[in-house]
Amino acid sequence: MVYSDNSGRRIRRRVKRRRQPAGSKPDEAKTRYIRQVAEDNPRFTLEEVHAEIYYNRGRHDISKDMVRKVLGEPRLRLPRWPFGR
């Protein structure tokens, strides 16, 4: 966020984003909504379920990580060193 003071200088302030506390569960309504979208589209992957919620249905309060937690598919983690040991 950028605004100007009386002298004309531009002052920049960071916008604080709300995040869920670590270790907390997503609320029940969002969980039901994610499961409903996944049931409506049974062949969708996690990314496609999130894209359906975010772009087609316009819900921007549900993150990809929340969809991953609710639907229970672990995130694919690649090794940092790709050449074996």
PyMOL Python script that loads the backbone (N, CA, C, O; Angstrom):
from pymol import cmd

cmd.read_pdbstr("""\
ATOM      1  N   MET A   1       0.852  -1.166   0.000  1.00  0.00           N
ATOM      2  CA  MET A   1       0.000   0.000   0.000  1.00  0.00           C
ATOM      3  C   MET A   1       0.900   1.232   0.000  1.00  0.00           C
ATOM      4  O   MET A   1       1.829   1.320   0.803  1.00  0.00           O
ATOM      5  N   VAL A   2       0.637   2.164  -0.877  1.00  0.00           N
ATOM      6  CA  VAL A   2       1.457   3.365  -0.986  1.00  0.00           C
ATOM      7  C   VAL A   2       0.564   4.579  -0.808  1.00  0.00           C
ATOM      8  O   VAL A   2      -0.498   4.680  -1.421  1.00  0.00           O
ATOM      9  N   TYR A   3       1.008   5.497   0.038  1.00  0.00           N
ATOM     10  CA  TYR A   3       0.293   6.757   0.170  1.00  0.00           C
ATOM     11  C   TYR A   3       1.309   7.864   0.374  1.00  0.00           C
ATOM     12  O   TYR A   3       2.490   7.589   0.589  1.00  0.00           O
ATOM     13  N   SER A   4       0.870   9.105   0.310  1.00  0.00           N
ATOM     14  CA  SER A   4       1.781  10.241   0.425  1.00  0.00           C
ATOM     15  C   SER A   4       1.466  11.035   1.680  1.00  0.00           C
ATOM     16  O   SER A   4       0.305  11.160   2.071  1.00  0.00           O
ATOM     17  N   ASP A   5       2.517  11.577   2.317  1.00  0.00           N
ATOM     18  CA  ASP A   5       2.282  12.473   3.446  1.00  0.00           C
ATOM     19  C   ASP A   5       2.195  13.909   2.920  1.00  0.00           C
ATOM     20  O   ASP A   5       2.182  14.122   1.708  1.00  0.00           O
ATOM     21  N   ASN A   6       2.135  14.879   3.806  1.00  0.00           N
ATOM     22  CA  ASN A   6       1.931  16.274   3.392  1.00  0.00           C
ATOM     23  C   ASN A   6       3.094  16.834   2.575  1.00  0.00           C
ATOM     24  O   ASN A   6       2.892  17.749   1.776  1.00  0.00           O
ATOM     25  N   SER A   7       4.295  16.311   2.754  1.00  0.00           N
ATOM     26  CA  SER A   7       5.439  16.840   2.014  1.00  0.00           C
ATOM     27  C   SER A   7       5.529  16.264   0.602  1.00  0.00           C
ATOM     28  O   SER A   7       6.366  16.702  -0.187  1.00  0.00           O
ATOM     29  N   GLY A   8       4.694  15.305   0.279  1.00  0.00           N
ATOM     30  CA  GLY A   8       4.713  14.726  -1.049  1.00  0.00           C
ATOM     31  C   GLY A   8       5.544  13.461  -1.164  1.00  0.00           C
ATOM     32  O   GLY A   8       5.591  12.833  -2.222  1.00  0.00           O
ATOM     33  N   ARG A   9       6.213  13.083  -0.049  1.00  0.00           N
ATOM     34  CA  ARG A   9       6.990  11.839  -0.083  1.00  0.00           C
ATOM     35  C   ARG A   9       6.056  10.646  -0.158  1.00  0.00           C
ATOM     36  O   ARG A   9       4.968  10.644   0.419  1.00  0.00           O
ATOM     37  N   ARG A  10       6.500   9.648  -0.871  1.00  0.00           N
ATOM     38  CA  ARG A  10       5.700   8.421  -0.951  1.00  0.00           C
ATOM     39  C   ARG A  10       6.100   7.500   0.193  1.00  0.00           C
ATOM     40  O   ARG A  10       7.280   7.205   0.384  1.00  0.00           O
ATOM     41  N   ILE A  11       5.120   7.055   0.942  1.00  0.00           N
ATOM     42  CA  ILE A  11       5.349   6.155   2.066  1.00  0.00           C
ATOM     43  C   ILE A  11       4.723   4.816   1.720  1.00  0.00           C
ATOM     44  O   ILE A  11       3.576   4.736   1.281  1.00  0.00           O
ATOM     45  N   ARG A  12       5.494   3.785   1.927  1.00  0.00           N
ATOM     46  CA  ARG A  12       5.012   2.451   1.594  1.00  0.00           C
ATOM     47  C   ARG A  12       4.813   1.654   2.872  1.00  0.00           C
ATOM     48  O   ARG A  12       5.718   1.567   3.702  1.00  0.00           O
ATOM     49  N   ARG A  13       3.648   1.079   3.031  1.00  0.00           N
ATOM     50  CA  ARG A  13       3.353   0.223   4.176  1.00  0.00           C
ATOM     51  C   ARG A  13       2.943  -1.143   3.691  1.00  0.00           C
ATOM     52  O   ARG A  13       2.210  -1.267   2.710  1.00  0.00           O
ATOM     53  N   ARG A  14       3.408  -2.164   4.368  1.00  0.00           N
ATOM     54  CA  ARG A  14       3.018  -3.525   4.004  1.00  0.00           C
ATOM     55  C   ARG A  14       1.590  -3.785   4.445  1.00  0.00           C
ATOM     56  O   ARG A  14       1.161  -3.326   5.504  1.00  0.00           O
ATOM     57  N   VAL A  15       0.869  -4.515   3.635  1.00  0.00           N
ATOM     58  CA  VAL A  15      -0.492  -4.900   3.975  1.00  0.00           C
ATOM     59  C   VAL A  15      -0.413  -6.184   4.790  1.00  0.00           C
ATOM     60  O   VAL A  15       0.184  -7.168   4.354  1.00  0.00           O
ATOM     61  N   LYS A  16      -1.020  -6.170   5.978  1.00  0.00           N
ATOM     62  CA  LYS A  16      -0.999  -7.366   6.811  1.00  0.00           C
ATOM     63  C   LYS A  16      -2.038  -8.347   6.306  1.00  0.00           C
ATOM     64  O   LYS A  16      -3.200  -7.993   6.109  1.00  0.00           O
ATOM     65  N   ARG A  17      -1.615  -9.566   6.102  1.00  0.00           N
ATOM     66  CA  ARG A  17      -2.513 -10.613   5.635  1.00  0.00           C
ATOM     67  C   ARG A  17      -2.876 -11.496   6.813  1.00  0.00           C
ATOM     68  O   ARG A  17      -2.047 -11.772   7.680  1.00  0.00           O
ATOM     69  N   ARG A  18      -4.136 -11.937   6.834  1.00  0.00           N
ATOM     70  CA  ARG A  18      -4.565 -12.820   7.913  1.00  0.00           C
ATOM     71  C   ARG A  18      -4.210 -14.254   7.555  1.00  0.00           C
ATOM     72  O   ARG A  18      -4.446 -14.696   6.430  1.00  0.00           O
ATOM     73  N   ARG A  19      -3.651 -14.969   8.498  1.00  0.00           N
ATOM     74  CA  ARG A  19      -3.315 -16.377   8.297  1.00  0.00           C
ATOM     75  C   ARG A  19      -3.871 -17.169   9.458  1.00  0.00           C
ATOM     76  O   ARG A  19      -4.051 -16.649  10.559  1.00  0.00           O
ATOM     77  N   GLN A  20      -4.142 -18.437   9.196  1.00  0.00           N
ATOM     78  CA  GLN A  20      -4.607 -19.295  10.268  1.00  0.00           C
ATOM     79  C   GLN A  20      -3.456 -19.615  11.196  1.00  0.00           C
ATOM     80  O   GLN A  20      -2.321 -19.751  10.739  1.00  0.00           O
ATOM     81  N   PRO A  21      -3.719 -19.741  12.493  1.00  0.00           N
ATOM     82  CA  PRO A  21      -2.654 -20.143  13.412  1.00  0.00           C
ATOM     83  C   PRO A  21      -2.146 -21.540  13.064  1.00  0.00           C
ATOM     84  O   PRO A  21      -2.890 -22.374  12.548  1.00  0.00           O
ATOM     85  N   ALA A  22      -0.886 -21.779  13.351  1.00  0.00           N
ATOM     86  CA  ALA A  22      -0.290 -23.076  13.023  1.00  0.00           C
ATOM     87  C   ALA A  22      -0.966 -24.184  13.814  1.00  0.00           C
ATOM     88  O   ALA A  22      -1.228 -24.041  15.009  1.00  0.00           O
ATOM     89  N   GLY A  23      -1.241 -25.272  13.144  1.00  0.00           N
ATOM     90  CA  GLY A  23      -1.829 -26.424  13.819  1.00  0.00           C
ATOM     91  C   GLY A  23      -3.333 -26.384  13.965  1.00  0.00           C
ATOM     92  O   GLY A  23      -3.907 -27.305  14.545  1.00  0.00           O
ATOM     93  N   SER A  24      -3.994 -25.358  13.464  1.00  0.00           N
ATOM     94  CA  SER A  24      -5.446 -25.275  13.603  1.00  0.00           C
ATOM     95  C   SER A  24      -6.123 -25.936  12.404  1.00  0.00           C
ATOM     96  O   SER A  24      -5.551 -26.010  11.317  1.00  0.00           O
ATOM     97  N   LYS A  25      -7.327 -26.407  12.615  1.00  0.00           N
ATOM     98  CA  LYS A  25      -8.084 -27.046  11.542  1.00  0.00           C
ATOM     99  C   LYS A  25      -8.906 -25.993  10.807  1.00  0.00           C
ATOM    100  O   LYS A  25      -9.321 -25.009  11.418  1.00  0.00           O
ATOM    101  N   PRO A  26      -9.152 -26.178   9.503  1.00  0.00           N
ATOM    102  CA  PRO A  26     -10.039 -25.245   8.793  1.00  0.00           C
ATOM    103  C   PRO A  26     -11.460 -25.379   9.320  1.00  0.00           C
ATOM    104  O   PRO A  26     -11.855 -26.451   9.778  1.00  0.00           O
ATOM    105  N   ASP A  27     -12.228 -24.299   9.258  1.00  0.00           N
ATOM    106  CA  ASP A  27     -13.570 -24.358   9.843  1.00  0.00           C
ATOM    107  C   ASP A  27     -14.481 -25.305   9.058  1.00  0.00           C
ATOM    108  O   ASP A  27     -14.206 -25.649   7.908  1.00  0.00           O
ATOM    109  N   GLU A  28     -15.554 -25.710   9.700  1.00  0.00           N
ATOM    110  CA  GLU A  28     -16.418 -26.775   9.180  1.00  0.00           C
ATOM    111  C   GLU A  28     -17.102 -26.384   7.872  1.00  0.00           C
ATOM    112  O   GLU A  28     -17.258 -27.225   6.987  1.00  0.00           O
ATOM    113  N   ALA A  29     -17.513 -25.124   7.736  1.00  0.00           N
ATOM    114  CA  ALA A  29     -18.210 -24.697   6.519  1.00  0.00           C
ATOM    115  C   ALA A  29     -17.285 -24.779   5.301  1.00  0.00           C
ATOM    116  O   ALA A  29     -17.703 -25.229   4.234  1.00  0.00           O
ATOM    117  N   LYS A  30     -16.039 -24.348   5.458  1.00  0.00           N
ATOM    118  CA  LYS A  30     -15.094 -24.415   4.341  1.00  0.00           C
ATOM    119  C   LYS A  30     -14.773 -25.866   4.000  1.00  0.00           C
ATOM    120  O   LYS A  30     -14.630 -26.218   2.829  1.00  0.00           O
ATOM    121  N   THR A  31     -14.660 -26.703   5.028  1.00  0.00           N
ATOM    122  CA  THR A  31     -14.396 -28.122   4.799  1.00  0.00           C
ATOM    123  C   THR A  31     -15.525 -28.759   4.001  1.00  0.00           C
ATOM    124  O   THR A  31     -15.275 -29.501   3.051  1.00  0.00           O
ATOM    125  N   ARG A  32     -16.772 -28.471   4.385  1.00  0.00           N
ATOM    126  CA  ARG A  32     -17.926 -29.012   3.661  1.00  0.00           C
ATOM    127  C   ARG A  32     -17.951 -28.508   2.224  1.00  0.00           C
ATOM    128  O   ARG A  32     -18.251 -29.265   1.302  1.00  0.00           O
ATOM    129  N   TYR A  33     -17.636 -27.229   2.035  1.00  0.00           N
ATOM    130  CA  TYR A  33     -17.645 -26.633   0.699  1.00  0.00           C
ATOM    131  C   TYR A  33     -16.601 -27.297  -0.201  1.00  0.00           C
ATOM    132  O   TYR A  33     -16.885 -27.603  -1.359  1.00  0.00           O
ATOM    133  N   ILE A  34     -15.403 -27.518   0.324  1.00  0.00           N
ATOM    134  CA  ILE A  34     -14.343 -28.159  -0.458  1.00  0.00           C
ATOM    135  C   ILE A  34     -14.749 -29.576  -0.828  1.00  0.00           C
ATOM    136  O   ILE A  34     -14.567 -29.999  -1.969  1.00  0.00           O
ATOM    137  N   ARG A  35     -15.301 -30.314   0.137  1.00  0.00           N
ATOM    138  CA  ARG A  35     -15.729 -31.693  -0.133  1.00  0.00           C
ATOM    139  C   ARG A  35     -16.868 -31.730  -1.156  1.00  0.00           C
ATOM    140  O   ARG A  35     -16.925 -32.637  -1.987  1.00  0.00           O
ATOM    141  N   GLN A  36     -17.777 -30.745  -1.098  1.00  0.00           N
ATOM    142  CA  GLN A  36     -18.887 -30.690  -2.046  1.00  0.00           C
ATOM    143  C   GLN A  36     -18.372 -30.457  -3.469  1.00  0.00           C
ATOM    144  O   GLN A  36     -18.831 -31.106  -4.409  1.00  0.00           O
ATOM    145  N   VAL A  37     -17.430 -29.538  -3.626  1.00  0.00           N
ATOM    146  CA  VAL A  37     -16.857 -29.274  -4.949  1.00  0.00           C
ATOM    147  C   VAL A  37     -16.125 -30.513  -5.462  1.00  0.00           C
ATOM    148  O   VAL A  37     -16.201 -30.832  -6.648  1.00  0.00           O
ATOM    149  N   ALA A  38     -15.418 -31.212  -4.574  1.00  0.00           N
ATOM    150  CA  ALA A  38     -14.707 -32.427  -4.975  1.00  0.00           C
ATOM    151  C   ALA A  38     -15.687 -33.533  -5.371  1.00  0.00           C
ATOM    152  O   ALA A  38     -15.409 -34.299  -6.293  1.00  0.00           O
ATOM    153  N   GLU A  39     -16.832 -33.624  -4.685  1.00  0.00           N
ATOM    154  CA  GLU A  39     -17.841 -34.626  -5.049  1.00  0.00           C
ATOM    155  C   GLU A  39     -18.517 -34.282  -6.374  1.00  0.00           C
ATOM    156  O   GLU A  39     -18.836 -35.176  -7.157  1.00  0.00           O
ATOM    157  N   ASP A  40     -18.735 -32.993  -6.626  1.00  0.00           N
ATOM    158  CA  ASP A  40     -19.351 -32.574  -7.888  1.00  0.00           C
ATOM    159  C   ASP A  40     -18.443 -32.863  -9.086  1.00  0.00           C
ATOM    160  O   ASP A  40     -18.924 -33.087 -10.197  1.00  0.00           O
ATOM    161  N   ASN A  41     -17.143 -32.857  -8.854  1.00  0.00           N
ATOM    162  CA  ASN A  41     -16.160 -33.090  -9.917  1.00  0.00           C
ATOM    163  C   ASN A  41     -15.224 -34.218  -9.493  1.00  0.00           C
ATOM    164  O   ASN A  41     -14.100 -33.952  -9.067  1.00  0.00           O
ATOM    165  N   PRO A  42     -15.663 -35.471  -9.601  1.00  0.00           N
ATOM    166  CA  PRO A  42     -14.878 -36.572  -9.024  1.00  0.00           C
ATOM    167  C   PRO A  42     -13.537 -36.839  -9.702  1.00  0.00           C
ATOM    168  O   PRO A  42     -12.661 -37.447  -9.087  1.00  0.00           O
ATOM    169  N   ARG A  43     -13.349 -36.410 -10.933  1.00  0.00           N
ATOM    170  CA  ARG A  43     -12.080 -36.678 -11.623  1.00  0.00           C
ATOM    171  C   ARG A  43     -11.054 -35.572 -11.440  1.00  0.00           C
ATOM    172  O   ARG A  43      -9.943 -35.673 -11.959  1.00  0.00           O
ATOM    173  N   PHE A  44     -11.403 -34.518 -10.712  1.00  0.00           N
ATOM    174  CA  PHE A  44     -10.493 -33.391 -10.539  1.00  0.00           C
ATOM    175  C   PHE A  44      -9.361 -33.742  -9.581  1.00  0.00           C
ATOM    176  O   PHE A  44      -9.560 -34.457  -8.599  1.00  0.00           O
ATOM    177  N   THR A  45      -8.175 -33.230  -9.882  1.00  0.00           N
ATOM    178  CA  THR A  45      -7.057 -33.322  -8.948  1.00  0.00           C
ATOM    179  C   THR A  45      -7.198 -32.199  -7.927  1.00  0.00           C
ATOM    180  O   THR A  45      -8.119 -31.386  -8.018  1.00  0.00           O
ATOM    181  N   LEU A  46      -6.286 -32.153  -6.953  1.00  0.00           N
ATOM    182  CA  LEU A  46      -6.349 -31.096  -5.941  1.00  0.00           C
ATOM    183  C   LEU A  46      -6.212 -29.712  -6.567  1.00  0.00           C
ATOM    184  O   LEU A  46      -6.921 -28.780  -6.188  1.00  0.00           O
ATOM    185  N   GLU A  47      -5.301 -29.584  -7.522  1.00  0.00           N
ATOM    186  CA  GLU A  47      -5.107 -28.280  -8.166  1.00  0.00           C
ATOM    187  C   GLU A  47      -6.347 -27.864  -8.941  1.00  0.00           C
ATOM    188  O   GLU A  47      -6.704 -26.686  -8.960  1.00  0.00           O
ATOM    189  N   GLU A  48      -7.004 -28.824  -9.577  1.00  0.00           N
ATOM    190  CA  GLU A  48      -8.219 -28.509 -10.334  1.00  0.00           C
ATOM    191  C   GLU A  48      -9.379 -28.161  -9.405  1.00  0.00           C
ATOM    192  O   GLU A  48     -10.195 -27.300  -9.733  1.00  0.00           O
ATOM    193  N   VAL A  49      -9.460 -28.823  -8.245  1.00  0.00           N
ATOM    194  CA  VAL A  49     -10.497 -28.467  -7.262  1.00  0.00           C
ATOM    195  C   VAL A  49     -10.259 -27.045  -6.776  1.00  0.00           C
ATOM    196  O   VAL A  49     -11.199 -26.257  -6.677  1.00  0.00           O
ATOM    197  N   HIS A  50      -9.006 -26.713  -6.472  1.00  0.00           N
ATOM    198  CA  HIS A  50      -8.704 -25.355  -6.019  1.00  0.00           C
ATOM    199  C   HIS A  50      -8.999 -24.333  -7.115  1.00  0.00           C
ATOM    200  O   HIS A  50      -9.536 -23.263  -6.829  1.00  0.00           O
ATOM    201  N   ALA A  51      -8.654 -24.650  -8.369  1.00  0.00           N
ATOM    202  CA  ALA A  51      -8.927 -23.727  -9.475  1.00  0.00           C
ATOM    203  C   ALA A  51     -10.428 -23.528  -9.661  1.00  0.00           C
ATOM    204  O   ALA A  51     -10.871 -22.413  -9.937  1.00  0.00           O
ATOM    205  N   GLU A  52     -11.211 -24.588  -9.514  1.00  0.00           N
ATOM    206  CA  GLU A  52     -12.674 -24.480  -9.611  1.00  0.00           C
ATOM    207  C   GLU A  52     -13.214 -23.540  -8.537  1.00  0.00           C
ATOM    208  O   GLU A  52     -14.054 -22.684  -8.814  1.00  0.00           O
ATOM    209  N   ILE A  53     -12.720 -23.709  -7.305  1.00  0.00           N
ATOM    210  CA  ILE A  53     -13.181 -22.865  -6.198  1.00  0.00           C
ATOM    211  C   ILE A  53     -12.732 -21.424  -6.411  1.00  0.00           C
ATOM    212  O   ILE A  53     -13.523 -20.496  -6.241  1.00  0.00           O
ATOM    213  N   TYR A  54     -11.474 -21.232  -6.782  1.00  0.00           N
ATOM    214  CA  TYR A  54     -10.896 -19.894  -6.848  1.00  0.00           C
ATOM    215  C   TYR A  54     -11.374 -19.110  -8.070  1.00  0.00           C
ATOM    216  O   TYR A  54     -11.806 -17.964  -7.943  1.00  0.00           O
ATOM    217  N   TYR A  55     -11.297 -19.721  -9.250  1.00  0.00           N
ATOM    218  CA  TYR A  55     -11.588 -18.979 -10.476  1.00  0.00           C
ATOM    219  C   TYR A  55     -13.053 -19.058 -10.898  1.00  0.00           C
ATOM    220  O   TYR A  55     -13.650 -18.040 -11.246  1.00  0.00           O
ATOM    221  N   ASN A  56     -13.635 -20.251 -10.872  1.00  0.00           N
ATOM    222  CA  ASN A  56     -15.001 -20.389 -11.378  1.00  0.00           C
ATOM    223  C   ASN A  56     -16.050 -19.956 -10.364  1.00  0.00           C
ATOM    224  O   ASN A  56     -17.057 -19.350 -10.729  1.00  0.00           O
ATOM    225  N   ARG A  57     -15.814 -20.266  -9.092  1.00  0.00           N
ATOM    226  CA  ARG A  57     -16.818 -19.925  -8.073  1.00  0.00           C
ATOM    227  C   ARG A  57     -16.479 -18.654  -7.308  1.00  0.00           C
ATOM    228  O   ARG A  57     -17.301 -18.168  -6.531  1.00  0.00           O
ATOM    229  N   GLY A  58     -15.295 -18.111  -7.512  1.00  0.00           N
ATOM    230  CA  GLY A  58     -14.951 -16.803  -6.957  1.00  0.00           C
ATOM    231  C   GLY A  58     -14.701 -16.772  -5.463  1.00  0.00           C
ATOM    232  O   GLY A  58     -14.846 -15.716  -4.846  1.00  0.00           O
ATOM    233  N   ARG A  59     -14.331 -17.891  -4.858  1.00  0.00           N
ATOM    234  CA  ARG A  59     -14.018 -17.906  -3.425  1.00  0.00           C
ATOM    235  C   ARG A  59     -12.512 -17.749  -3.260  1.00  0.00           C
ATOM    236  O   ARG A  59     -11.752 -18.650  -3.613  1.00  0.00           O
ATOM    237  N   HIS A  60     -12.083 -16.627  -2.732  1.00  0.00           N
ATOM    238  CA  HIS A  60     -10.657 -16.367  -2.588  1.00  0.00           C
ATOM    239  C   HIS A  60     -10.173 -16.579  -1.162  1.00  0.00           C
ATOM    240  O   HIS A  60      -9.028 -16.259  -0.844  1.00  0.00           O
ATOM    241  N   ASP A  61     -11.030 -17.113  -0.301  1.00  0.00           N
ATOM    242  CA  ASP A  61     -10.638 -17.334   1.089  1.00  0.00           C
ATOM    243  C   ASP A  61     -10.199 -18.771   1.351  1.00  0.00           C
ATOM    244  O   ASP A  61      -9.906 -19.128   2.491  1.00  0.00           O
ATOM    245  N   ILE A  62     -10.151 -19.593   0.312  1.00  0.00           N
ATOM    246  CA  ILE A  62      -9.750 -20.990   0.460  1.00  0.00           C
ATOM    247  C   ILE A  62      -8.444 -21.188  -0.296  1.00  0.00           C
ATOM    248  O   ILE A  62      -8.387 -21.024  -1.515  1.00  0.00           O
ATOM    249  N   SER A  63      -7.395 -21.542   0.443  1.00  0.00           N
ATOM    250  CA  SER A  63      -6.075 -21.688  -0.172  1.00  0.00           C
ATOM    251  C   SER A  63      -5.873 -23.105  -0.694  1.00  0.00           C
ATOM    252  O   SER A  63      -6.624 -24.025  -0.367  1.00  0.00           O
ATOM    253  N   LYS A  64      -4.848 -23.251  -1.505  1.00  0.00           N
ATOM    254  CA  LYS A  64      -4.522 -24.568  -2.057  1.00  0.00           C
ATOM    255  C   LYS A  64      -4.077 -25.511  -0.939  1.00  0.00           C
ATOM    256  O   LYS A  64      -4.347 -26.711  -0.989  1.00  0.00           O
ATOM    257  N   ASP A  65      -3.400 -24.968   0.062  1.00  0.00           N
ATOM    258  CA  ASP A  65      -2.967 -25.778   1.195  1.00  0.00           C
ATOM    259  C   ASP A  65      -4.164 -26.291   1.987  1.00  0.00           C
ATOM    260  O   ASP A  65      -4.147 -27.422   2.472  1.00  0.00           O
ATOM    261  N   MET A  66      -5.205 -25.468   2.121  1.00  0.00           N
ATOM    262  CA  MET A  66      -6.414 -25.892   2.828  1.00  0.00           C
ATOM    263  C   MET A  66      -7.104 -27.027   2.073  1.00  0.00           C
ATOM    264  O   MET A  66      -7.575 -27.984   2.687  1.00  0.00           O
ATOM    265  N   VAL A  67      -7.164 -26.925   0.748  1.00  0.00           N
ATOM    266  CA  VAL A  67      -7.751 -27.998  -0.062  1.00  0.00           C
ATOM    267  C   VAL A  67      -6.940 -29.274   0.117  1.00  0.00           C
ATOM    268  O   VAL A  67      -7.503 -30.364   0.218  1.00  0.00           O
ATOM    269  N   ARG A  68      -5.629 -29.138   0.155  1.00  0.00           N
ATOM    270  CA  ARG A  68      -4.749 -30.290   0.335  1.00  0.00           C
ATOM    271  C   ARG A  68      -4.986 -30.955   1.692  1.00  0.00           C
ATOM    272  O   ARG A  68      -5.018 -32.182   1.785  1.00  0.00           O
ATOM    273  N   LYS A  69      -5.155 -30.145   2.748  1.00  0.00           N
ATOM    274  CA  LYS A  69      -5.401 -30.698   4.085  1.00  0.00           C
ATOM    275  C   LYS A  69      -6.736 -31.420   4.154  1.00  0.00           C
ATOM    276  O   LYS A  69      -6.832 -32.502   4.733  1.00  0.00           O
ATOM    277  N   VAL A  70      -7.772 -30.822   3.561  1.00  0.00           N
ATOM    278  CA  VAL A  70      -9.116 -31.399   3.658  1.00  0.00           C
ATOM    279  C   VAL A  70      -9.218 -32.690   2.866  1.00  0.00           C
ATOM    280  O   VAL A  70      -9.779 -33.673   3.350  1.00  0.00           O
ATOM    281  N   LEU A  71      -8.683 -32.698   1.658  1.00  0.00           N
ATOM    282  CA  LEU A  71      -8.817 -33.882   0.821  1.00  0.00           C
ATOM    283  C   LEU A  71      -7.754 -34.937   1.115  1.00  0.00           C
ATOM    284  O   LEU A  71      -7.842 -36.066   0.632  1.00  0.00           O
ATOM    285  N   GLY A  72      -6.757 -34.568   1.902  1.00  0.00           N
ATOM    286  CA  GLY A  72      -5.846 -35.549   2.458  1.00  0.00           C
ATOM    287  C   GLY A  72      -4.780 -36.107   1.553  1.00  0.00           C
ATOM    288  O   GLY A  72      -4.184 -37.135   1.874  1.00  0.00           O
ATOM    289  N   GLU A  73      -4.518 -35.471   0.441  1.00  0.00           N
ATOM    290  CA  GLU A  73      -3.451 -35.965  -0.429  1.00  0.00           C
ATOM    291  C   GLU A  73      -2.161 -35.249  -0.070  1.00  0.00           C
ATOM    292  O   GLU A  73      -2.122 -34.019  -0.093  1.00  0.00           O
ATOM    293  N   PRO A  74      -1.106 -35.982   0.261  1.00  0.00           N
ATOM    294  CA  PRO A  74       0.141 -35.317   0.642  1.00  0.00           C
ATOM    295  C   PRO A  74       0.777 -34.605  -0.543  1.00  0.00           C
ATOM    296  O   PRO A  74       0.592 -34.992  -1.696  1.00  0.00           O
ATOM    297  N   ARG A  75       1.513 -33.581  -0.237  1.00  0.00           N
ATOM    298  CA  ARG A  75       2.176 -32.795  -1.263  1.00  0.00           C
ATOM    299  C   ARG A  75       3.397 -33.547  -1.778  1.00  0.00           C
ATOM    300  O   ARG A  75       4.150 -34.130  -0.998  1.00  0.00           O
ATOM    301  N   LEU A  76       3.588 -33.531  -3.071  1.00  0.00           N
ATOM    302  CA  LEU A  76       4.737 -34.188  -3.667  1.00  0.00           C
ATOM    303  C   LEU A  76       5.986 -33.384  -3.337  1.00  0.00           C
ATOM    304  O   LEU A  76       6.098 -32.214  -3.702  1.00  0.00           O
ATOM    305  N   ARG A  77       6.915 -34.017  -2.650  1.00  0.00           N
ATOM    306  CA  ARG A  77       8.148 -33.327  -2.292  1.00  0.00           C
ATOM    307  C   ARG A  77       9.307 -33.968  -3.031  1.00  0.00           C
ATOM    308  O   ARG A  77       9.592 -35.153  -2.860  1.00  0.00           O
ATOM    309  N   LEU A  78       9.955 -33.191  -3.834  1.00  0.00           N
ATOM    310  CA  LEU A  78      11.102 -33.682  -4.581  1.00  0.00           C
ATOM    311  C   LEU A  78      12.360 -33.503  -3.736  1.00  0.00           C
ATOM    312  O   LEU A  78      12.447 -32.555  -2.956  1.00  0.00           O
ATOM    313  N   PRO A  79      13.322 -34.390  -3.879  1.00  0.00           N
ATOM    314  CA  PRO A  79      14.555 -34.218  -3.109  1.00  0.00           C
ATOM    315  C   PRO A  79      15.298 -32.966  -3.569  1.00  0.00           C
ATOM    316  O   PRO A  79      15.228 -32.576  -4.734  1.00  0.00           O
ATOM    317  N   ARG A  80      15.999 -32.355  -2.641  1.00  0.00           N
ATOM    318  CA  ARG A  80      16.735 -31.138  -2.991  1.00  0.00           C
ATOM    319  C   ARG A  80      17.927 -31.437  -3.897  1.00  0.00           C
ATOM    320  O   ARG A  80      18.280 -30.631  -4.757  1.00  0.00           O
ATOM    321  N   TRP A  81      18.547 -32.610  -3.695  1.00  0.00           N
ATOM    322  CA  TRP A  81      19.685 -32.986  -4.511  1.00  0.00           C
ATOM    323  C   TRP A  81      19.216 -34.031  -5.512  1.00  0.00           C
ATOM    324  O   TRP A  81      18.966 -35.170  -5.117  1.00  0.00           O
ATOM    325  N   PRO A  82      19.087 -33.694  -6.788  1.00  0.00           N
ATOM    326  CA  PRO A  82      18.447 -34.591  -7.754  1.00  0.00           C
ATOM    327  C   PRO A  82      19.323 -35.731  -8.270  1.00  0.00           C
ATOM    328  O   PRO A  82      18.850 -36.534  -9.073  1.00  0.00           O
ATOM    329  N   PHE A  83      20.584 -35.832  -7.839  1.00  0.00           N
ATOM    330  CA  PHE A  83      21.510 -36.793  -8.425  1.00  0.00           C
ATOM    331  C   PHE A  83      21.778 -37.990  -7.520  1.00  0.00           C
ATOM    332  O   PHE A  83      22.879 -38.539  -7.553  1.00  0.00           O
ATOM    333  N   GLY A  84      20.823 -38.402  -6.727  1.00  0.00           N
ATOM    334  CA  GLY A  84      21.034 -39.530  -5.824  1.00  0.00           C
ATOM    335  C   GLY A  84      21.873 -39.114  -4.632  1.00  0.00           C
ATOM    336  O   GLY A  84      21.835 -37.959  -4.210  1.00  0.00           O
ATOM    337  N   ARG A  85      22.635 -40.063  -4.086  1.00  0.00           N
ATOM    338  CA  ARG A  85      23.475 -39.717  -2.936  1.00  0.00           C
ATOM    339  C   ARG A  85      24.711 -39.100  -3.449  1.00  0.00           C
ATOM    340  O   ARG A  85      25.582 -38.721  -2.667  1.00  0.00           O
TER     341      ARG A  85
END
""", "prot")
cmd.dss("prot")
cmd.show_as("cartoon", "prot")
cmd.util.cbc("prot")
cmd.orient("prot")
